[in-house]
């Protein structure tokens, strides 16, 4: 796994961030955000980080660009409160959920909804000048992990199959972990694959543009790292974050790769047709 040369994150106890103009203080000892796109291995990474017992409980708490979706996920009703008060309550609930009983806050953020998150954090912290400042005023000192998948064809096929079949994740024993609709057979669609490749490529480009704009040197992590050596990759990541790398030694990956003969046949057909 390639990591950046930036200094290790200082997990500072008793760090208090006072939100100016609001009667609330966020206390945290450190945070990380997994910046990613669908079908990049992020579910496996999140589950392994949680299993260490020291790295929070990262998940997509701000998944859709809609306040109501955030409120439903976090169990925070609006109750007629002003927008800033509601956003403050949502952030507090997210911190509690993302810590998972540890001092560390973890968050998975998909690219499609990231601009909306930044927009709402600007409402919460109008005094801040940059997205990074708003994020750190909300969640504490933050490291950013850029998780990507180099093989965009395989990533696109995986995403289309999940959308069509409703099956998104399978456990190591073959049982279903996440399904969103009744089972149905996937159907090959070259145009959809091409469009999805372009979309996923743009997600990566968008993240890299944002990192450059915010002067962030993220930790670089790939799908291949996770697939080929999940525990070794987890150990290296924990060490880079300044956490105990030996916590990875007892973690057993519990998400199985979903590539199959259909994936292979679609990829071969697409490459043959598209040259």
C-alpha positions, 0 to 999 in steps of 0.5 A: 500500500502506498502511503503519503509522507505527511506526518502521522496524525496526532490523536490528541486527547481532550481536544475541544472545538468550540463552534463559534456562535453556537452553544456547543462544543465538539470533543474528539481525539481524532478522525479519518474519512474514507474518500471513495466511490461505489464498489471500491472495497470500502465495505470490507475496509470499514468492517475490518477497521471496526473489528479492530476495536480501536478505530471507530465504526466507519460507515456512510452516515451522509450517504444521500444528499438529503437532510431527511436521509441523514436524520433517518440514518442517525435518528435525529428528528428535525422537530422544527429546529433552525437549520444550524441547530439541526445540523449540529445535532446531526453532526453530534449524532454522527460523531457518536455513531462513527466512534463506535465506543472508541476515541476515534471517529471514522466516516466513509464518504462516497463522492456523489454526496460529498459536495452536499455535505460540504455545503451543509457544513458551510451552513454549520460553520459560516466562519470557516473559509475552506472545506477542510476547516469546516470538516475539522471544526465538525469532526476534529483533526482529520486524516483523509484516506483515498480508496480507489479501484484501478480496474474501472471496467471491473468496478463498473461491471460490479456496480451495474450487477449490484444495481440490477440484482439488488445484491451488494455484499456477500459474507465470507461464508457465501451468505448475503450481507446486503440486498436492496431488492428481490433477486433478478438476473443481470443483463449485459448493457455495453452503453451502461458499462461505458457510462459507468466507467466514465462516471467512476473515473470522474469520481476519482478525478473529483476527489483528486481535484478536491485534495489539491484544492484543499492542500491535502496529501491523502493516504492512498489505498487501493482495492487491490491492496485490500483484495490481495493482503487485507490484514497486512493492508489494515496493519499498515493503515493503522500504523499510518494513522498512529494507531496500534497496528497489532490490533489488525492481527485478530481481524478476519476479513468477512466480506467476499469478492463477488466477481464471477463468470458473469463478470469475466464474460461481460468484461471480455465481451465489452473489450471485444466490442469496444476494442 
